[in-house]
């Protein structure tokens, strides 16, 4: 029954009904509260009103709704002045019910004794719509917010998320010219909030709206413009995308900081070279102490990369390297510390690029199809032989890669000659002239003697080794293999394969990280120390002299026996916005006369491994060239839903199932070593995401 | 449903002596009624309560109680709403005075009504001149009942309104509803259970009213002699009949108390006193 028409039709023609939107202008001054605010919202746009508690956001909303009368206020919607108080002239003030300003509060405030449909019908009925028209319109809006199936339920029997949906439909049903939303998702549980935010994003399109929120996700999803209030004043305003990209106010910066890692899967690409190799890490943590993942990765890189790049280069014989690779079934990871220069020219002699005839270009100068030049055929030149000089007026058959006879300066492909094959013949005819140098590889055209064959910083892989051999380079200078002192802390730890005492565990962290460090091209000296600062200091005092980096696990939390924290008092210890692997430390440590970087990971094996992947592996890989710095990445659908703390970047372990979907292995907990061993993927859930459903796309890194 | 399935042993929460005193307190309320019931001449009860005078008194009591309850609702709901939702100078004083009949001795209430509505009173005089005198009429009975019962209804509804809060009404205003529409569609339905409970309490109070009625309305059979007054008069001449009629009032009282509890009608009052709405 197309009963939509009567009431919805009335709405559409109404100036600035929900489908249109009117301009909103609000100015208010309230000296006792220190408020002095002026805000404009253009028709159909959504303004996010941000600011710390007590900044005056709610007062602004209540003033617009007519629920609060500050000292001086002027509120204009469209062409209608709703409030004009204390500005000289005759004061005017419309009561809330005459404002056509909708309010969606944190609490839905539904009429509990009415049905859901009765709640939504309330506005239309108050505006004089017939029961039937109001009912049709209400059902239409319940559809829009995805609550149609609740229509007959008693409003007091709804969950928080359901109730807020219905409250939204009820507010829209009253055809507001401006809709105010006061932290509309704050009292809704996280999964419902995500759905409801999507509903809001849809229905607010084209509606003039002001939304007060503390959640960046709301701003991203809903806002066209942003105003930041602090201490009762506007400190920042502008288009949402601009402000989110380049926040100026301290409040917005801080708010976004928690959200920073949202699009980052890890460290940024290689940053500009850092000065001051052993300067303290950049350690200004965000205000609640949680550092975004990308910031911590940068800090680790800034501290560790220069330390790994230092150290005297070592001379390595190329032949020895090749012999070791062949003997050990693995190519040792080496990065050139200095340019490798060619000992000989490449190629070492002029040679032919084609099978054809070596000629003197001058002999063919006048050749045409009508008047071909006929030349006697000289002795052929196979590869690996040193030919006699080419007499003028002859052509010598030459094979690809074979040296060009002295005197010849060009090659004519055999198929361009007559006959077009190396048939036994005494005379060969050419029908076109040939420029000098055609199909000739000149000696030294690849690399001249003394030229750079492989530049410094290049990892030595198969093509590089081939080039070195070709250029006759017998020995190269390579960067020293970084030596990492890996210290597992914990009185309960026993080194791998030694017998366990009571309440003791094997050092899984040491095993995992030693292997991971080695795979990333480092030499590792593993140590296990109990939770005693003296024991840790003893291990450091006894460290090999060439250690370039100290990595510790455990002892970084706020517990009573946090040996790493207690020992390295000058280092930065804090929380990074990641799960697992939140507690982290970064600083430098004295090893004899030298100071080397210290990277402290948490003690849970999964946390330590995830920390290594996020923060240390890329830096190490770039320094050693052993493996690509970036893990292979991918994106696939989830085979199951997951929950994630919205403030943190969550890293889950997973595998790809047969359908190519990401299946999680183990829970978010950080202690399940066996699950980690079964995982082939690190699954990234960026901050700001509280829940992903089955079928949602996730990004992952392949870790094997 | 009204009884918790879990019983709490007395000694755990309450000292034994408190429990003993509580038993004494309950006995003080229940024993007299039980003894009275034992004295009642149950076989002759139907005959005793169906005498002309008794039936007159019973009928009068019932309909005046119903009438005064209706008047209480009509006067009390607006009063409760104004007290709960507005503020004005002297608000606290008005609230205290409205509750005065709860604590005033009924005979004093009767005298006050007589002074006002009597033939020489400021209201009664003009009415009498118009031939609408109320003193010693059935109307006087209704006025006396209303006077003593009104606070029960006001207290119950006002408490419920305060508990419910004004947020629903604010929401209705932002949805464009007039104050009148909001009152009928939002406010009143929200406190309907408390209103029903308050009305039952007012009805019960009216049914038992004696002092103010005797003082202000007198004791004319069929006109102003309500059941309690009849019982009081019979007490000297026909004690058995007095006891029998008393049993009638006891039963009526029990029915009302049960009804109030089963409708959850005291929810507003109980919530106002800090108890969860669904005990």
Interface residues (C-beta under 8 A of the other chain):
Chain A: X65 X67 X95 X96 X97 X98 X99 X100 X101 X102 X103 X105 X107 X109 X110 X111 X112 X113 X114 X122 X123 X126 X127 X170 X171 X173 X174
Chain B: X167 X168 X170 X171 X172 X173 X174 X175 X176 X177 X178 X179 X181 X185 X186 X189 X190 X192
